[in-house]
């Protein structure tokens, strides 16, 4: 017994956490600086397991950082740079105040800067780590690259973002690693597979932004600072991995190089070079001029049983992927001026197609509209004056749907002025019991190679309709039959009346024994019912905790089923309405 | 000069006398007279080429490089002569003997300048103090990227043990498509609901829209917002690792013996006893198992034949019957009925003559003694007379307050009645039939008594108050145990025929099973019912017990009790019996087992009694 009395909150989880304010004081930083530091270093608050213990008995809402994280920040050289910058600002202000312009100039020349290389290396110790986290960086850079050069952030940042995103897109084209695309109401989603990592990013539609007032652009700018650095290094590494020159150069001996004459129209400077690069129509220069791409061949290992099956599945998948990469090979596209050029050019080039556009739309067009070898003309207007006979005029959705379906879809559904089939998200993977839209089923059938499914269905539909008509006729006949039935009923009623009369007159009814029907018991059903009852009884005996968990799981499952049913019912109602409309129109 | 012009095609540069470096980045060096570009010659002469040229080319010495056109020009003999002449003219100049001015040089021309010194010293001082720094080399940004991950070392990894990577943004579903399938679009109601909801509660943060073509899709107004929110989430949102429970729900269900193996137990509803017009509060089966007595709110006690569901007899007692109890002694045929503040002893004469005689004898035994027990003045025993006597009422025991329950002792001589009253100690009376004596066993109020029961074998008495059950030893006249029911309000109680187990039902839907040898806490709490439990009962012979509830169901459970103390009772629900119709939010009010068969009777608020076999 005895010993010193233990004080509360001096050991355990209370000492592992630190509140934000205390952390800031410990680092001697202002709140904006602290915020910047946290963003750059990737320090985020942790939710303690026992909040009250950590909060020293109080239940006030506070954010907690790990003390280790904050200690780790103490040794950060960037903190010193922040202080330097603070001093720089103070000096500059003073010089301005004294109207010492030479001093102002001198100070401006020596504005302190910092580099984030070491932070990138520290946050992403391996390249794969960096790739895993590149989603947000890409989204942000693509967003910033679409900003107008007015006020919201530095022009250099916008230019840098533009450059980096163009570099990224060029890499994706060259490595042919794009997998999925999706036109959403927010923007265009792309998913690429780079070094085994699935990377998704979203690009807003090309409109000028309506800048919201309640967004803190300083926070966004800090993130962008980090992300541009990260993306630059990642691009460098990726270009190196493909033996491409970095910074990217256009391949001088490629056929598709933009013609020299067009150069005269532009000033010859670095910006036009970037523009040419961002046209995405030319291939990039390589460090080592590579021969034809080698086919990736899986080595065969002697395997058995399940492994064999897995192996085969993988091989099949690989083959499919290989086929997808060459989806548009041999096709020649021409983009009309109203379609999103950058997105379509990017996608078509990613899958090996050739693409061009009107010379006045953008630099880098490779062939004219009059080219006879064009196979697909992508156009997004109800009609066109002059049509060439040897090419398809299709709407842009066809390209996106083809990429997602991994096969060239029939073009008929996407012709000019045709009502487009729904555009489905390629990111949804339906599990068993989920609702699958019928369009998806159709595409899946197409992928399996059942090409005529669509037509057949239509035929079937027509047949069905015909049948329905026949049925109607039959029904009419039935009505006749019903009349007969009615007659029978009338007769029966008469009988009954007679009997009642007899009864009221006191005559005894004829007692009749009709042969009973054997009630057939469905054995399987009975068994099933018994099992269900057993289960129900067992559920009654569950412990409270387990029962809660069980109820929760079952609730979730039921909700899923309910949602799927709801969607299916909605679809059915819609289809029925459509059919009725069609029929009416036909009549 | 003419021939020079002839020998060279005129490629004069028109840019003027400007530094050639300005054209460093360009492939051309200027423009000729026609405005055409003058391209730089392809020069790939390095030092080695230069040297070889020097060694081998005899014309090397007279070759000069024209910076303006970027080409090498071999000078002709005339030009060489001109150069020589110029050189000579410069070198050989006439030195005059006399200076032009004879003024001596200033002093300042040979002493260092003070102002300059001052300026320099200022600069030096500024450099010393670190105020002045050399101009930074401009980083053009192109060369600043390098292979950062050239040497991947895992030493940094150790620091990231506590790192929780941010979850990725969920991928968009069909809802988000610019041209979704029609079922994903909102209907009018869904849209209205969406607009009503708080932005935090919405399932989708946007309204699905359909556009007939891509060119009609407008900009998404919340794009920057969403990015910004993601940024905030990344650096402001506290992160916590949550373990997802990944359980197969089937595994959570306990493995119990199959009900099929635990037969016999009642499974189907076989008979319905109709006749009452009010809710049937209480039922009781005669010890022989042939008769069923029921007391109802319509003021009647009915006697039914169990096997035929015929009402053999009906006694109008003139008041809502709260409780009926058949004397458990098989050699007598008596029924105790509680209504208002009276307990009636009925002799329904539904048995052998001998049994009827013996019960008559029991009732009249005291009359010979001729001394009514006056020990307790508040209870009055009286004989029934007239019409009542014809109906079979033999004795009336007048209580001071309303009686809610009557219970017989297993021997059939003692009878306990309950008058719940929170304020007095007069809540329980024990009557002795043979001596017509009543006594109040408790001198103090321990809470509102809900029900009482006798121990089937030993002289113990169970009293259930609102939240606990007290067990009294009647011989020693002391409390032996107090069971905590862990429920809000006990409604009913039953004692196992072995006497070591008690179940009690409560109004908060629970049924607790007590093992008296184990603990004063319930061995098991069963939350089977959805509504208040009204009645519980044990079977006398089979290991069965049943509970009746306001949700209209009777749940029959199998409850094996083992003789050896180490094994806990096995409790398995075996059947949920339904049949009673809910009336006035009341379902089943009482439940009782047949004394010999695995049958269960239940009486409900729908004025019926049902037999499940």
Contacts between the chains, C-beta under 8 A, distances in Angstrom:
chain1	res1	chain2	res2	distance
A	35	B	235	7.1
A	38	B	235	5.3
A	39	B	231	7.9
A	39	B	234	7.7
A	39	B	235	4.9
A	43	B	235	7.8
A	44	B	164	7.9
A	44	B	166	7.6
A	44	B	234	7.0
A	44	B	235	5.9
A	44	B	236	7.6
A	44	B	237	7.0
A	44	B	238	7.4
A	44	B	239	5.7
A	45	B	236	7.0
A	45	B	237	7.2
A	45	B	238	4.0
A	45	B	239	7.2
A	46	B	162	7.8
A	46	B	164	7.7
A	46	B	238	5.9
A	46	B	239	6.0
A	46	B	240	6.9
A	47	B	238	4.0
A	47	B	239	6.5
A	47	B	240	3.7
A	49	B	240	7.7
A	63	B	236	7.5
A	63	B	238	5.9
A	64	B	238	7.0
A	66	B	162	6.2
A	68	B	162	6.9
A	69	B	162	7.8
A	72	B	159	7.1
A	106	B	132	7.2
A	109	B	135	6.2
A	109	B	136	7.4
A	110	B	133	5.2
A	110	B	136	7.1
A	117	B	148	6.4
A	120	B	148	6.2
A	121	B	148	5.6
A	121	B	149	7.5
A	121	B	156	7.6
A	122	B	156	5.9
A	124	B	149	8.0
A	125	B	152	6.8
A	125	B	153	7.4
A	125	B	154	6.9
A	125	B	156	4.4
A	125	B	157	5.2
A	125	B	160	7.5
A	126	B	149	6.5
A	126	B	152	5.1
A	127	B	149	4.3
A	127	B	152	7.1
A	130	B	149	7.4
A	132	B	165	7.6
A	133	B	165	7.4
A	135	B	168	6.1
A	135	B	169	7.2
A	136	B	169	8.0
A	136	B	230	6.6
A	136	B	234	7.1
A	139	B	227	6.5
A	139	B	230	7.7
A	140	B	227	6.4
A	140	B	231	7.9
A	143	B	223	7.1
A	143	B	224	7.0
A	143	B	227	5.6
A	160	B	141	7.1
A	182	B	172	6.3
A	182	B	176	7.8
A	182	B	177	7.2
A	183	B	177	6.8
A	183	B	178	4.9
A	183	B	179	7.5
A	183	B	214	6.6
A	183	B	217	7.5
A	184	B	172	5.1
A	184	B	176	4.1
A	184	B	177	6.0
A	184	B	178	6.3
A	185	B	176	6.1
A	185	B	177	7.5
A	185	B	178	5.3
A	185	B	206	6.7
A	185	B	208	7.6
A	185	B	209	5.6
A	185	B	211	8.0
A	185	B	217	6.6
A	185	B	220	6.0
A	186	B	172	7.5
A	186	B	176	6.6
A	186	B	206	7.6
A	186	B	220	4.3
A	186	B	222	7.8
A	186	B	223	6.2
A	186	B	226	7.4
A	187	B	220	6.4
A	187	B	223	6.5
A	189	B	171	7.6
A	189	B	172	6.1
A	200	B	168	7.7
A	200	B	169	8.0
A	200	B	171	6.4
A	204	B	219	6.7
A	204	B	220	6.7
A	204	B	223	4.9
A	205	B	217	6.2
A	205	B	218	7.6
A	205	B	219	5.5
A	205	B	220	7.3
A	207	B	218	7.3
A	207	B	219	3.7
A	208	B	219	8.0
A	209	B	219	7.4
A	209	B	223	7.5
A	209	B	224	6.2
A	210	B	219	7.4
A	210	B	221	6.2
A	211	B	224	6.8
A	212	B	224	5.9
A	212	B	225	5.8
A	215	B	224	5.8
A	215	B	225	6.5
A	215	B	228	4.5
A	216	B	228	7.2
A	219	B	228	7.2
A	219	B	231	5.6
A	219	B	232	7.2
A	219	B	235	7.8
A	220	B	227	7.1
A	220	B	228	6.1
A	220	B	231	6.0
A	223	B	231	5.1
A	223	B	234	7.6
A	232	B	144	7.4
A	232	B	145	4.5
A	233	B	145	5.7
A	233	B	146	7.8
A	233	B	148	4.4
A	233	B	149	7.8
A	235	B	145	7.2
A	236	B	145	4.2
A	236	B	146	6.6
A	236	B	147	6.4
A	236	B	148	7.7
A	237	B	147	5.9
A	237	B	148	7.2
A	237	B	149	6.2
A	240	B	147	6.3
A	246	B	145	7.2
A	247	B	142	5.4
A	268	B	26	7.1
A	338	B	215	5.4
A	339	B	214	7.1
A	339	B	215	7.5
A	340	B	214	7.2
A	380	B	213	5.6
A	380	B	214	5.5
A	380	B	215	4.5
A	381	B	215	7.4
A	395	B	213	6.4
A	395	B	214	7.1
A	396	B	214	5.0
A	397	B	179	7.0
A	397	B	214	6.4
A	419	B	212	7.1
A	420	B	179	5.8
A	420	B	212	7.1
A	420	B	213	7.0
A	422	B	174	7.8
A	422	B	177	6.9
A	422	B	179	5.5
A	422	B	180	5.8
A	422	B	181	4.1
A	422	B	182	7.6
A	423	B	177	4.7
A	423	B	178	6.4
A	423	B	179	4.3
A	423	B	180	7.3
A	424	B	174	5.6
A	424	B	177	6.6
A	424	B	180	7.9
A	424	B	181	7.1
A	425	B	171	7.5
A	425	B	172	5.5
A	425	B	173	5.2
A	425	B	174	4.9
A	425	B	176	6.6
A	425	B	177	5.9
A	427	B	171	3.7
A	427	B	172	6.1
A	427	B	173	7.1
A	428	B	171	7.9
A	428	B	173	5.2
A	428	B	174	6.1
A	437	B	174	6.5
A	437	B	181	4.5
A	437	B	183	7.1
A	438	B	181	7.9
A	439	B	181	6.1
A	530	B	260	7.8
A	533	B	259	7.8
A	533	B	576	7.9
A	534	B	258	6.4
A	534	B	259	6.3
A	535	B	253	6.7
A	536	B	576	7.6
A	537	B	256	7.4
A	537	B	259	6.6
A	537	B	572	7.5
A	537	B	573	4.5
A	537	B	574	6.8
A	537	B	575	7.8
A	537	B	576	7.4
A	538	B	253	4.9
A	538	B	254	5.9
A	538	B	255	7.8
A	538	B	256	5.2
A	539	B	253	6.0
A	540	B	526	7.6
A	540	B	528	5.0
A	540	B	555	7.9
A	540	B	573	5.2
A	541	B	254	5.6
A	541	B	256	6.1
A	541	B	526	7.8
A	541	B	571	7.5
A	541	B	572	7.1
A	541	B	573	6.3
A	542	B	252	6.6
A	542	B	253	6.6
A	542	B	254	6.2
A	543	B	254	8.0
A	544	B	527	7.7
A	546	B	252	4.8
A	549	B	245	6.6
A	549	B	247	6.9
A	549	B	252	6.4
A	550	B	249	5.4
A	550	B	252	4.7
A	550	B	253	7.4
A	553	B	247	7.2
A	553	B	249	4.6
A	554	B	249	6.2
A	557	B	249	7.9
A	567	B	183	4.8
A	567	B	184	7.4
A	568	B	183	7.5
A	570	B	182	7.5
A	570	B	183	4.1
A	570	B	187	7.5
A	571	B	181	7.1
A	571	B	182	6.8
A	571	B	183	4.0
A	574	B	182	4.4
A	574	B	183	6.4
